[in-house]
Amino acid sequence: MGCRCVTRPAWFPDGLLRVSLVEIGRFNRNEAHILIGLLESEGVPAVALDGNASIADGSYLFIPVRVMVDDEDEAAARRIIAALPES
């Protein structure tokens, strides 16, 4: 199964895949995963970082989750987020 998080892979001679991720925001755990689902439904692959930080001691709810996209998808991701209604 291939990585579905990369739309434009950059393979290097050493056989490794490299992408350039940018942070589009920090959100609580639930909001981050909802946003990732929205972005992916619009064709923008996204990934959450820090989602499991400090899960053992229960403080993971207090640590923001970073939502990351490929640098080439940043503008599209920001347009999608800007179009969301204010809450």
C-alpha positions as CSV (number, residue, x, y, z in Angstrom):
1,M,0.0,0.0,0.0
2,G,1.5,3.3,-1.0
3,C,1.6,6.5,1.0
4,R,-1.7,8.3,0.3
5,C,-0.3,11.5,2.0
6,V,1.9,12.5,-0.9
7,T,0.5,13.6,-4.3
8,R,3.8,14.6,-5.8
9,P,6.5,12.3,-4.5
10,A,10.1,13.3,-4.9
11,W,12.2,10.1,-5.0
12,F,15.9,10.6,-4.6
13,P,18.8,8.3,-5.8
14,D,19.0,6.8,-2.3
15,G,15.5,5.5,-2.7
16,L,14.0,7.6,0.0
17,L,10.8,9.7,-0.4
18,R,11.1,13.3,0.7
19,V,8.3,15.9,1.0
20,S,8.4,19.4,2.4
21,L,5.7,19.8,5.0
22,V,4.3,23.1,6.3
23,E,2.2,23.7,9.4
24,I,-1.2,25.3,8.6
25,G,-2.3,25.5,12.2
26,R,-2.5,24.0,15.7
27,F,-5.8,22.7,16.9
28,N,-7.2,20.5,19.7
29,R,-7.1,16.8,18.9
30,N,-10.7,16.5,17.6
31,E,-10.6,19.7,15.5
32,A,-7.4,18.6,13.9
33,H,-8.8,15.3,12.7
34,I,-12.0,16.9,11.5
35,L,-9.9,19.5,9.5
36,I,-7.7,16.7,8.1
37,G,-10.9,14.9,6.9
38,L,-12.1,18.1,5.3
39,L,-8.8,18.9,3.6
40,E,-8.6,15.3,2.2
41,S,-12.2,15.4,1.0
42,E,-11.1,18.5,-1.0
43,G,-8.1,16.7,-2.5
44,V,-5.5,18.2,-0.1
45,P,-3.6,15.4,1.7
46,A,-2.9,16.3,5.3
47,V,-1.3,14.7,8.4
48,A,-1.5,15.4,12.1
49,L,1.7,15.6,14.2
50,D,1.9,15.5,18.0
51,G,-1.5,13.8,18.2
52,N,-0.2,11.1,20.6
53,A,2.1,13.3,22.6
54,S,2.0,12.5,26.3
55,I,-0.9,10.1,25.9
56,A,0.4,7.9,28.7
57,D,-0.1,10.6,31.4
58,G,-3.4,12.0,30.1
59,S,-2.1,15.4,29.1
60,Y,-2.5,14.8,25.4
61,L,-5.8,16.8,25.5
62,F,-3.8,19.9,26.4
63,I,-1.1,19.6,23.7
64,P,-2.1,21.1,20.4
65,V,-2.0,18.9,17.3
66,R,-0.2,20.4,14.3
67,V,-1.9,20.0,11.0
68,M,0.6,19.7,8.2
69,V,0.3,19.7,4.4
70,D,2.8,19.5,1.5
71,D,4.3,23.0,0.8
72,E,2.7,22.8,-2.7
73,D,-0.7,22.4,-1.1
74,E,-0.4,25.2,1.4
75,A,-2.3,27.9,-0.5
76,A,-5.2,25.5,-1.2
77,A,-5.4,24.4,2.4
78,R,-5.4,28.0,3.6
79,R,-8.2,28.9,1.2
80,I,-10.3,25.9,2.4
81,I,-9.7,27.0,6.1
82,A,-10.5,30.6,5.3
83,A,-13.8,29.6,3.7
84,L,-15.0,27.9,6.9
85,P,-17.7,29.7,8.9
86,E,-16.5,31.4,12.1
87,S,-17.3,29.5,15.3
